Amino acid sequence: MIGAGVVGVTSAWYLARAGHEVTVLDRQAAAGLETSFANGGQISVSHAEPWANPRAPLRALAWMRREDAPLLFRLRWDAALLDWSLRFLRECTARRTRDNMRQIVTLALYSRRQLQALRAETSLAYDHLERGILHVYTDRSEFSTAIAAAAVMREFGCERRTVTVDECLAIEPALVPARRLLVGGDYTAADESGDAHRFTQQLASRCAARGVTFRYGITVDRLSLVGGRVAGVVAAGQVHAADAYVAALGSYTPLLLRPLGLRLPVYPAKGYSATVPLAADSIAPTVSLTDDGHKLVFSRLGQRLRIAGTAEFNGYNTELNGVRCRALIQRANELFPALRPAGETEFWCGLRPATPSNVPLIGRSAVPNLYINTGHGTLGWTMACGSGAALADIVSGRSPEPPFRFL
């Protein structure tokens, strides 16, 4: 297993539980220190509408001149981004949007059930809340579109119901000061929230207790291919050999696999977050929220508020952009004017592995003993347990439970 983010660690857990001997390699000093470190914190089946939809091309063009745009494509020569963008445009038809939404909901529902079963089995504590997710809208056109999207999700089994402004305020009273901004919402009571980083590190400890070996501080140089099969992972002059290999390196997976002739349609979408420590008298949400117009989420993690979102397509750049950081806090203050920080806000950014369709790539690759688990975009935390469980089934020669489009 290459990669110790939330997707890699959950894969290791389910593989070990299925009876496999598992070794995990990661370049960081511990599990969950990159994309899983400070994400939005949502287990959001309800966040299933793909970025690629009939409205996306015009909106993306309109946002290109805004440094704080929710979806920002940097104008630069990048063959991988050009190829990804052309594939993205092909996914923007109504038919493809609907099919992709069905795939996303199917895997996300399965994953949420797997997470709940895992939590019952292991008693992991990661500041999780089971209070649902409330989508709020401040634009009537956006709200009208969301009503139609929610109806489609209900067809596929996600109980996302449309609610009035008054119902929004009853679900999350911290929104009362922002009442004048709201036009309506959607609420999914079964959705959850929690700290993905804490979850990943605790599950890694449980994996180790089950016999999984973690080797940190190892940067993988390449995969050695002999006779059409992977013969080993080459890192710092050493070869780590196994019977089967799983690539779960998030956005870096295509870079590792490209020399093998495997071209994955995965591109890094840089997301930002701000973690605000809360004073005892802060009026902050306890229900996880999604502000669809600004592509932001708000999740309560104990006495912290995580504000996260947006997508910036700028290659493998991991520098913080001050304008985009400030936009998170500005929007938080508009919705929650009584948000009283108890200390310095921590800003972070991470590269989310996005496919043009937002449907992840899970299963056996064209190389017989090489498996892939990547491409989850903004839903890596949401889909991690289901992806790991399904991958373990595939590696074990079993058919995965969910009717999902596996490789």
C-alpha positions as CSV (number, residue, x, y, z in Angstrom):
1,M,0.0,0.0,0.0
2,I,1.4,3.4,-1.0
3,G,-0.2,6.3,0.8
4,A,-1.3,6.8,4.4
5,G,-4.0,9.3,4.0
6,V,-7.6,8.5,5.0
7,V,-8.2,6.5,1.8
8,G,-4.9,4.5,2.2
9,V,-5.4,3.8,5.9
10,T,-9.0,2.7,5.5
11,S,-7.8,0.4,2.6
12,A,-5.1,-1.0,4.9
13,W,-7.7,-1.7,7.6
14,Y,-10.1,-3.6,5.4
15,L,-7.3,-5.5,3.6
16,A,-5.9,-6.6,7.0
17,R,-9.4,-7.6,8.2
18,A,-9.8,-9.7,5.1
19,G,-6.7,-11.6,6.0
20,H,-4.0,-9.9,3.9
21,E,-0.5,-9.0,5.2
22,V,-0.3,-5.3,4.7
23,T,2.7,-2.8,4.6
24,V,2.0,0.9,4.1
25,L,4.6,3.3,2.8
26,D,4.3,7.1,3.1
27,R,6.7,10.0,2.7
28,Q,5.4,11.8,5.7
29,A,6.3,11.2,9.4
30,A,2.8,9.9,10.3
31,A,-0.6,9.1,8.8
32,G,-3.0,11.7,7.5
33,L,-0.6,14.7,7.1
34,E,-1.4,15.8,3.6
35,T,-4.9,16.0,2.0
36,S,-6.5,14.4,5.0
37,F,-5.0,16.8,7.5
38,A,-7.4,19.7,7.7
39,N,-10.3,19.1,5.2
40,G,-13.9,20.2,5.6
41,G,-14.8,17.4,8.0
42,Q,-18.0,16.3,6.3
43,I,-19.4,12.9,5.7
44,S,-21.6,14.3,3.0
45,V,-23.6,11.9,0.9
46,S,-25.7,15.0,0.1
47,H,-22.7,16.7,-1.6
48,A,-23.2,14.5,-4.6
49,E,-23.7,17.0,-7.5
50,P,-20.5,16.9,-9.5
51,W,-18.6,20.0,-10.4
52,A,-19.1,19.0,-14.0
53,N,-22.7,19.9,-14.8
54,P,-24.5,21.9,-17.5
55,R,-24.0,25.2,-15.6
56,A,-20.3,24.8,-14.9
57,P,-18.6,26.0,-18.1
58,L,-20.2,29.5,-18.0
59,R,-19.7,29.8,-14.3
60,A,-16.0,28.8,-14.5
61,L,-15.5,31.5,-17.2
62,A,-17.2,34.1,-15.2
63,W,-15.0,33.3,-12.1
64,M,-11.7,33.3,-14.0
65,R,-11.0,37.0,-13.2
66,R,-11.8,36.6,-9.5
67,E,-8.9,35.7,-7.2
68,D,-11.4,34.5,-4.5
69,A,-13.6,32.5,-6.9
70,P,-15.1,29.3,-5.6
71,L,-13.8,27.4,-8.7
72,L,-10.6,29.0,-10.2
73,F,-8.7,27.7,-13.2
74,R,-5.3,29.3,-13.5
75,L,-4.4,30.2,-17.1
76,R,-1.1,28.4,-17.7
77,W,0.3,25.9,-20.1
78,D,-0.2,22.5,-18.6
79,A,-0.9,19.6,-20.9
80,A,-2.4,17.5,-18.0
81,L,-4.8,20.3,-17.1
82,L,-5.8,20.8,-20.7
83,D,-6.6,17.1,-21.1
84,W,-8.5,17.1,-17.8
85,S,-10.5,20.2,-18.7
86,L,-11.6,18.7,-22.1
87,R,-12.7,15.6,-20.3
88,F,-14.5,17.9,-17.7
89,L,-16.4,19.6,-20.5
90,R,-17.6,16.2,-21.8
91,E,-19.0,15.4,-18.4
92,C,-21.1,18.6,-18.3
93,T,-24.1,17.2,-20.2
94,A,-27.3,16.6,-18.2
95,R,-27.2,12.9,-18.9
96,R,-23.6,12.5,-17.7
97,T,-24.3,14.7,-14.7
98,R,-27.2,12.5,-13.6
99,D,-25.2,9.2,-14.1
100,N,-22.2,10.6,-12.2
101,M,-24.5,11.7,-9.4
102,R,-25.9,8.2,-9.2
103,Q,-22.4,6.7,-8.9
104,I,-21.4,9.2,-6.2
105,V,-24.5,8.7,-4.1
106,T,-24.2,4.9,-4.4
107,L,-20.6,4.8,-3.1
108,A,-21.2,7.5,-0.5
109,L,-24.2,5.8,1.0
110,Y,-22.3,2.5,1.2
111,S,-19.3,4.3,2.7
112,R,-21.3,6.0,5.4
113,R,-22.7,2.6,6.5
114,Q,-19.2,1.2,6.6
115,L,-18.0,4.1,8.7
116,Q,-20.9,3.7,11.2
117,A,-20.1,-0.1,11.5
118,L,-16.4,0.6,11.9
119,R,-17.1,3.2,14.6
120,A,-19.3,0.7,16.5
121,E,-16.6,-1.9,16.2
122,T,-13.6,0.3,17.2
123,S,-15.1,3.1,19.3
124,L,-12.9,5.7,17.5
125,A,-13.3,9.2,18.8
126,Y,-12.7,12.0,16.3
127,D,-15.0,14.9,17.3
128,H,-17.7,13.4,15.2
129,L,-21.3,14.7,15.2
130,E,-24.4,13.0,13.8
131,R,-26.5,16.1,13.4
132,G,-26.9,16.0,9.6
133,I,-25.7,18.5,7.0
134,L,-27.6,21.6,6.1
135,H,-27.0,23.2,2.6
136,V,-27.9,26.9,2.7
137,Y,-28.5,29.2,-0.3
138,T,-28.3,33.0,-0.7
139,D,-29.2,33.1,-4.4
140,R,-32.7,32.2,-5.6
141,S,-31.4,30.8,-8.9
142,E,-29.0,28.5,-7.1
143,F,-31.8,27.5,-4.7
144,S,-34.1,26.6,-7.6
145,T,-31.4,24.4,-9.2
146,A,-30.7,22.8,-5.9
147,I,-34.3,21.8,-5.5
148,A,-34.1,19.8,-8.7
149,A,-30.7,18.2,-7.7
150,A,-32.1,17.2,-4.3
151,A,-35.0,15.5,-6.0
152,V,-32.6,13.4,-8.1
153,M,-30.6,12.5,-5.0
154,R,-33.7,11.3,-3.3
155,E,-34.3,9.0,-6.4
156,F,-30.9,7.5,-5.7
157,G,-31.5,7.0,-2.0
158,C,-30.1,10.1,-0.4
159,E,-32.8,11.7,1.8
160,R,-31.9,15.4,1.1
161,R,-35.0,17.4,1.7
162,T,-35.7,21.0,0.8
163,V,-36.4,23.3,3.7
164,T,-37.5,26.9,4.2
165,V,-35.5,29.7,5.8
166,D,-37.4,29.3,9.0
167,E,-36.6,25.5,9.0
168,C,-32.9,26.4,8.3
169,L,-32.9,28.6,11.4
170,A,-34.6,25.9,13.5
171,I,-32.1,23.3,12.4
172,E,-29.1,25.6,13.1
173,P,-30.0,28.7,15.3
174,A,-26.5,30.1,14.9
175,L,-27.7,31.3,11.4
176,V,-30.4,33.6,12.9
177,P,-28.2,36.8,12.5
178,A,-27.8,35.9,8.8
179,R,-31.5,35.4,8.1
180,R,-31.7,38.3,5.6
181,L,-29.1,36.6,3.4
182,L,-30.9,33.2,3.2
183,V,-33.5,32.1,0.6
184,G,-33.8,28.4,1.6
185,G,-31.9,25.2,2.1
186,D,-31.6,21.4,1.9
187,Y,-31.1,19.2,4.9
188,T,-29.8,15.6,5.1
189,A,-30.3,14.4,8.6
190,A,-28.3,11.2,8.2
191,D,-25.1,12.9,7.1
192,E,-22.2,13.4,9.7
193,S,-19.1,15.4,10.4
194,G,-15.8,14.7,12.1
195,D,-12.1,15.3,12.1
196,A,-10.6,13.2,9.3
197,H,-7.0,13.7,10.6
198,R,-7.8,12.4,14.0
199,F,-9.8,9.5,12.5
200,T,-6.9,8.5,10.2
201,Q,-4.3,8.6,12.9
202,Q,-6.4,6.5,15.3
203,L,-7.3,4.0,12.7
204,A,-3.7,3.7,11.7
205,S,-3.0,2.8,15.3
206,R,-5.7,0.1,15.2
207,C,-4.3,-1.1,12.0
208,A,-0.8,-1.5,13.6
209,A,-2.4,-3.4,16.5
210,R,-3.9,-5.7,13.9
211,G,-0.5,-6.4,12.3
212,V,-0.2,-3.7,9.6
213,T,3.3,-2.4,9.1
214,F,3.7,1.3,8.6
215,R,6.9,2.7,7.1
216,Y,7.0,6.4,7.3
217,G,9.5,8.9,5.8
218,I,9.8,6.8,2.6
219,T,9.5,8.7,-0.7
220,V,8.7,6.3,-3.5
221,D,10.8,6.9,-6.6
222,R,9.1,4.5,-9.0
223,L,7.5,1.1,-9.5
224,S,9.6,-1.6,-11.0
225,L,7.8,-3.5,-13.8
226,V,9.0,-7.0,-14.8
227,G,7.1,-9.2,-17.2
228,G,4.0,-6.9,-17.2
229,R,3.7,-7.0,-13.4
230,V,4.9,-4.8,-10.6
231,A,8.0,-6.4,-9.1
232,G,8.6,-3.9,-6.4
233,V,8.4,-0.3,-5.1
234,V,11.8,1.5,-5.5
235,A,12.5,4.0,-2.8
236,A,15.9,5.4,-1.8
237,G,17.7,2.6,-3.6
238,Q,15.8,-0.1,-1.8
239,V,13.1,-2.4,-3.4
240,H,10.0,-3.2,-1.3
241,A,8.4,-6.3,-2.8
242,A,4.9,-7.7,-2.4
243,D,2.4,-9.9,-4.2
244,A,0.1,-7.0,-4.9
245,Y,0.3,-3.2,-4.7
246,V,-2.2,-0.5,-4.0
247,A,-1.6,3.1,-5.2
248,A,-3.5,5.5,-2.9
249,L,-1.3,8.6,-3.2
250,G,-4.2,11.0,-3.9
251,S,-3.2,13.6,-6.5
252,Y,0.3,12.1,-6.9
253,T,-1.0,8.7,-8.0
254,P,-1.0,9.6,-11.8
255,L,2.7,10.8,-11.5
256,L,3.7,7.5,-10.1
257,L,1.8,5.4,-12.6
258,R,2.5,7.4,-15.8
259,P,5.9,5.7,-16.5
260,L,4.0,2.4,-16.5
261,G,1.8,3.6,-19.4
262,L,-1.2,4.3,-17.1
263,R,-2.7,7.7,-17.7
264,L,-5.2,8.5,-14.9
265,P,-7.6,11.4,-15.4
266,V,-6.8,12.8,-12.0
267,Y,-5.7,16.4,-11.4
268,P,-4.9,18.2,-8.2
269,A,-7.7,20.7,-7.0
270,K,-6.2,22.8,-4.3
271,G,-8.6,23.4,-1.4
272,Y,-8.3,25.8,1.5
273,S,-9.3,25.6,5.1
274,A,-9.3,27.8,8.2
275,T,-9.6,26.3,11.7
276,V,-10.9,28.7,14.2
277,P,-10.6,28.0,18.0
278,L,-13.8,29.1,19.6
279,A,-14.4,31.1,22.8
280,A,-16.9,29.8,25.3
281,D,-19.4,32.5,24.3
282,S,-19.0,32.1,20.5
283,I,-22.2,31.7,18.6
284,A,-21.1,29.1,16.1
285,P,-22.8,26.3,14.3
286,T,-23.0,22.7,15.6
287,V,-24.8,21.3,12.6
288,S,-22.4,20.9,9.6
289,L,-23.2,23.5,6.9
290,T,-22.6,23.8,3.2
291,D,-22.7,27.2,1.6
292,D,-23.2,26.1,-2.0
293,G,-22.9,29.6,-3.6
294,H,-19.4,30.0,-2.2
295,K,-18.5,26.3,-2.3
296,L,-17.6,26.4,1.4
297,V,-18.4,24.0,4.3
298,F,-18.5,24.7,8.1
299,S,-17.9,21.8,10.5
300,R,-17.8,22.0,14.3
301,L,-14.9,19.9,15.7
302,G,-15.2,20.2,19.4
303,Q,-14.2,23.8,20.3
304,R,-13.0,24.5,16.8
305,L,-14.8,25.6,13.7
306,R,-13.4,24.3,10.4
307,I,-14.2,26.4,7.4
308,A,-13.1,24.8,4.1
309,G,-13.7,24.6,0.4
310,T,-13.1,26.2,-3.0
311,A,-11.1,24.6,-5.7
312,E,-8.0,26.1,-7.4
313,F,-6.5,24.4,-10.4
314,N,-2.9,25.4,-10.3
315,G,-0.8,22.3,-10.7
316,Y,1.0,20.9,-7.7
317,N,1.3,24.3,-6.1
318,T,0.8,24.1,-2.3
319,E,1.4,27.8,-1.4
320,L,-1.3,29.5,0.7
321,N,-3.0,32.4,-1.2
322,G,-3.8,35.2,1.2
323,V,-6.8,36.4,-0.8
324,R,-8.4,33.0,-0.7
325,C,-7.7,32.5,3.0
326,R,-9.2,35.9,3.8
327,A,-12.3,35.0,1.8
328,L,-13.0,32.0,4.1
329,I,-13.0,34.3,7.2
330,Q,-15.0,37.0,5.5
331,R,-17.8,34.6,4.6
332,A,-17.8,33.0,8.0
333,N,-18.2,36.5,9.6
334,E,-21.1,37.3,7.2
335,L,-23.0,34.1,8.3
336,F,-21.9,34.1,11.9
337,P,-21.2,37.7,13.1
338,A,-20.9,36.5,16.7
339,L,-18.1,34.1,15.9
340,R,-15.5,34.9,18.7
341,P,-12.1,33.3,18.1
342,A,-10.2,32.2,21.2
343,G,-6.9,32.3,19.5
344,E,-5.1,32.5,16.1
345,T,-6.8,31.0,13.1
346,E,-4.8,28.2,11.4
347,F,-4.9,28.3,7.6
348,W,-4.1,25.3,5.4
349,C,-4.3,24.1,1.9
350,G,-4.2,20.6,0.4
351,L,-4.4,19.0,-3.0
352,R,-7.5,17.0,-3.6
353,P,-7.3,14.3,-6.4
354,A,-10.1,15.2,-8.8
355,T,-11.5,13.3,-11.7
356,P,-13.4,15.2,-14.4
357,S,-16.6,13.4,-13.4
358,N,-16.0,13.5,-9.6
359,V,-16.4,9.7,-9.7
360,P,-13.3,8.1,-8.1
361,L,-11.1,5.4,-9.6
362,I,-11.2,2.2,-7.6
363,G,-10.1,-1.3,-8.6
364,R,-7.6,-3.3,-10.5
365,S,-5.5,-1.4,-13.1
366,A,-4.3,-2.7,-16.5
367,V,-1.2,-4.1,-14.6
368,P,-2.6,-7.3,-13.1
369,N,-1.1,-7.0,-9.6
370,L,-1.6,-3.2,-9.3
371,Y,-4.7,-1.7,-7.7
372,I,-5.8,1.9,-7.6
373,N,-7.8,3.9,-5.0
374,T,-7.8,7.6,-5.8
375,G,-9.7,10.4,-7.5
376,H,-12.2,11.1,-4.7
377,G,-11.9,14.9,-5.1
378,T,-13.7,16.7,-2.2
379,L,-15.3,13.4,-1.0
380,G,-12.3,11.4,0.2
381,W,-13.4,11.5,3.8
382,T,-17.0,10.7,2.8
383,M,-16.0,7.8,0.6
384,A,-12.9,6.5,2.4
385,C,-14.5,3.5,4.3
386,G,-16.6,2.4,1.4
387,S,-13.7,2.7,-1.0
388,G,-11.4,0.7,1.3
389,A,-14.0,-2.0,1.9
390,A,-14.7,-2.4,-1.8
391,L,-11.0,-2.4,-2.7
392,A,-10.4,-5.2,-0.1
393,D,-13.2,-7.2,-1.8
394,I,-11.6,-6.7,-5.2
395,V,-8.1,-7.7,-4.1
396,S,-9.6,-10.7,-2.3
397,G,-11.4,-11.9,-5.5
398,R,-14.9,-11.0,-4.3
399,S,-17.5,-8.8,-5.9
400,P,-17.9,-5.5,-4.0
401,E,-21.3,-4.9,-2.5
402,P,-22.3,-1.5,-4.0
403,P,-23.4,-1.3,-7.6
404,F,-20.7,1.2,-8.4
405,R,-18.6,1.6,-11.6
406,F,-15.4,0.0,-10.5
407,L,-12.3,-0.3,-12.8
